[in-house]
Every structure is written in C-alpha cells, then in structure tokens.
Amino acid sequence: MSWHLDQDQLHRYANHTADDVTAMSVEAHLTHCAHCRDRLPTDDAWLESSWADLRDIVDRPRLGPVERLLGVMGVREGTAKLLAATPALYRAWLIATVVVLIAALTLAHEVPRGTLLFSFTAPIVPLIGVALAYGRGVDPAHTLTSVTPWAGYPLLLMRTCAVLVPALLLCTVAAILMPSSATLYEAVFWLLPALAMVAGCLTLSRWMHLSLAGGIVAVGWVLTVGIMALEGVDPLLLFSSTAQGCWAIALTLLTVAIVLRVRTA
Amino acid sequence: MSGVEGASGVSARGLVRTYGTRRALDGIDLDLGPGVTGLLGRNGAGKTTLMRCLSTDLEISDGELRVLDRSPERSTERTEIRRNMGYLPQNPSFYPHFTAFGLLDYMAVLKDLGGRRERHEEVRRALRRVDLYDRRHSRIRRLSGGMRQRLGLATALLGDPRLLLLDEPTVGLDPEQRIRFRDLVSELAVRSTVVLSTHQIEDVAALCRRVVCLDGGRIIFDGSPGELVDRARGRVWEQDTRPEEGVTSWRLADGRHRVLLPVGAPAPEPAPPGRVAVEPSLEDAYLLLTGAVGGGR
C-alpha cells in the first residue's frame, strides 16, 4: 500500500464522526492495510469482550432437551443445568414410574379391586425417585460434587423438587384415569402420605445416606400395609380422613424440621 | 470478595476422626501455607481421611480445624471454604454421558462461578491447563483413564482455588503428562496451598518443599524432603548377596541388592561381599521411616 490514512481521518472514523463517503473510503483502505489497522485506536476491553462473546457462541455446547425445556419455562440457566444433570438413574426411575402406573391402571380397569395396587404404590413412587436422585453410592459424581458450595441440602432440595413435579403429575394423571375416580379426594388421596414420606426421608438423611433413608421409609410403608392386611385391618384406613389429618400433621412437623436444619446447618 | 481471597492454608490442632471405634486420625497437629506439601503414608495410614476432612467432605470427631482461616463446622464459613478450594478425590468418577465441557460447566455452576460467559471462559481455561481442550466435546465414556484423571484435575482447578487438595493425582498419567502436571502444580503453588497425597515418591521429590508422613492416623515425620533423606544417610548400601530376612531389600537390575538398614539396628559384621554405602533416595528414606519390609527371602 503506497499511502496511509492520516491521524485525523483515523480519529474521525473511530469516533463515528466521519461523513459516509469518507467512512466507506477509510473502511475499504483498512481492509487491505495492516499498518493503518494497527494505528486505529481500539477499545481493548470492548474488543476482548466481543471476542469472548463470539467464542462462547461458536463453542457453546448444545443444550439437552430437558435443559432447553426448563429454559423455555423460565428457569434460570444455571438452575436448569443442575436440574437436568440429575443422574441417569433418575431417568430409569421415571421410565419405571410410567410402567408401574400403566400396569396399575390396566389392573384397575381389568381386575376387581385392582385399584389397590395404585393406592399403595402411588405414595412411594416420589419417595423412590428422591432416594435415587442424589447421594453417595447413587450419584456417580458425588465425591466431586459433595465439596462444592451447592452441596448438601440446597442441591438435595432442588433435586427433590425436580423429582416431585413429574412424580406428582404422573400419579395425579393416573389417579384421574382410575375407574373409581369420581371425586377430587379419589384423585389426590395418596398425595399427603407421599409428601410426608418424602419429608421423612429428607429428615432421616441428616443421619444416613439418602438412599438408605428412602429405603427405610419405603420398607416401613410396605410393612405397615402388609401387617394391617395380615391382621385383618383394612389397609385403606391409611387414607381415611382421620389418617389424612395425621399425615398432614406429620408433613408439617417434618417440613419444619427440614427448614430448621437448612437454616442451622 | 470475602476474606478468604487473601487467606491461605490449613491449621489443625489435635485433629481426630473416628469410624466407629477406629481412630483413622489420631491427634493431628498441622499448619500448611502456600507451596506444595506431600502427604505420604501406607494404605490405611489416614491420608485420604485427612484429605476428606480438609476438603469439608468429612466432619472431624474432635480437635480444631481451620481451613483458609474459616471453620468447616459453620455452614456459611464452610461454603466460603468450598468456593475457594479445589479437591481431586482418589479415583474420581463422573457422569459418563456428559461431555468434558459439560461436566466442567456443571461443576462450575455448583461452584458459583458467575454467569454463563464467565463460566464457559473458566471451563475453557481449565481444559487448556490439563491439555484436554481438543477433547472438550467428547463424551466422558470415550476418554481414556489418563484423560479422565486430567478431567478430574480440571474440576479441581476451576475458580483458581487458594487451596488445592490432590489425592493420588498422577495415577494413570503418562510420563509427559506427569511433567506437565508438575509444572502446573508448581505454578499454582506460588500463591496457593497445595496438598498432594500420593504413593508416587518421585512426584513428592520433584514438587514438595515439605513432606508429612502419616502412620496409624498420626504424623510420624514433618519436614523437608532433604531432612527425611538425611535420616537415611549411612543406612543404605548395595551388596552382592541377599541380606538376612527382616531387612528391607530388593534385587537390582545388575543382580546386586539394595539394602536398607533399619534405624537403631547395627550394621552386620563382617561386611557382606561387595558392600558399598550409597546416597539414599527419598524413597529409601520413606521406606526406612515406615519400617516397610520387602524383598528379603
């Protein structure tokens, strides 16, 4: 290049004060002249920030479907990442839940008293999901994640919500499709025991691994139902209005215990 | 930024950690500052338990522990420690379906490392430091053992931690990668406290200006590598014949035997054929310290 831009031309171009014709001429020259490009005053911070933006757009990994869906629903990007990263066992649990609920529905429609399977399965479906979602021995990356600022109750409660939302939705849909489901009560009678058992599991996790806590509560439920059946007591009493009151009290107390634990941990 | 930014190191007084009735750590007194400290000891000596206590993964049973001038027993202070600490556990495992980038990004979210762009920049920086940038979009299940180990190291490096706890970090690394690792750790140790728990004595010899040896949950040596080697001076020799049983020895490539004479034991007389005193290595000194008995008959 035999000629170069003078300082005034460069200054006016950089400050957007050059007229259109001059600006186009300067721009055409700069395209071919490295010397003048080097003399062009630049905002290094802005340039670096722009490059960083560009790098991030080009190099950003593709989001998975769950993360995208959560983003569309307005969930914060970081939170969506934490929720979507729940271990693969969570997905296995979700598939198993759908299979169990379809089986329960089929039985309920085909077999006399077939709704009993649903009655005693629905309350522990969310519990098993919570127990499998997080914890040493279940979460493969637990040794890495357990010493991060998010570890402990914050992550546990977030993942519990991630499990409870689909579990409660699926169980509610199944309950509505039950042949006997004519009233609101018949659609949600399992809800309070389910939530109380999840709260019990979270409370117990203070002293033991979450999966063990979930196992203990689930076994307790199955044993209670079994013993009542063996003793000739109708296990459906576990869903009576008196029992629902007891479940509500238990849920309240356990929730208070969890909140206190989170605040004082 | 919190006060942790300028803080570094670890201070432990009478640290005890029990599992049931077994005392895995039995009264540890330790002060660590910037630089690399090597943690040596046999399997079951308490190294990993100590690392887990320092990392806030395990609660201590008794004693006093401060990490980065904070108490791990208080929730808010524990969170501050975790924000400024990197921990590579022994045999880390990952979500195999994640990509290398995805895992680090997930860990960066858990470490509260800012918005998406800053986080991604930090992830790229960590991947470059462990030479995995070109494999950033590979699924972890497709990475070799050495690459996974480097990925674990990258998770520990996120956020430029003031305290870096590395438990067996060079397992599975090839010689070239180990040199890169040493270079990286030396660079980090200029301003951060690095604790390196390992069985790789050569890593300790190359990196550490201080060595802490554990046995039975207690500290049996705390000093420089040179001081540890001095203890072995005059107690290491090579000879033509295999020594008597009960003495640590091994056969060398040239058919001679390297012999370590336990501290306090008299040298056998008359001298075995071909006996020549040799300069002890750090490994010799460590073996003498722990009273390891190998070779022999």
Interface residues (C-beta under 8 A of the other chain):
Chain A: A52 D53 R55 D56 D59 R60 P61 E77 G78 K81 L82 A85 P87 A88 P140 A141 T143 L144 T145 S146 V147 T148 P149 W150 A151 L155 T264 A265
Chain B: S55 T56 D57 S75 T79 R82 R83 M85 Y87 P89 P92 S93 F94 Y95 P96 H97 F98 T99 F101 G102 L103 D105 Y106 M107 V109 L110 K111 D112 R116 R117 H120 E121 R124 R136 H137 G152 T155
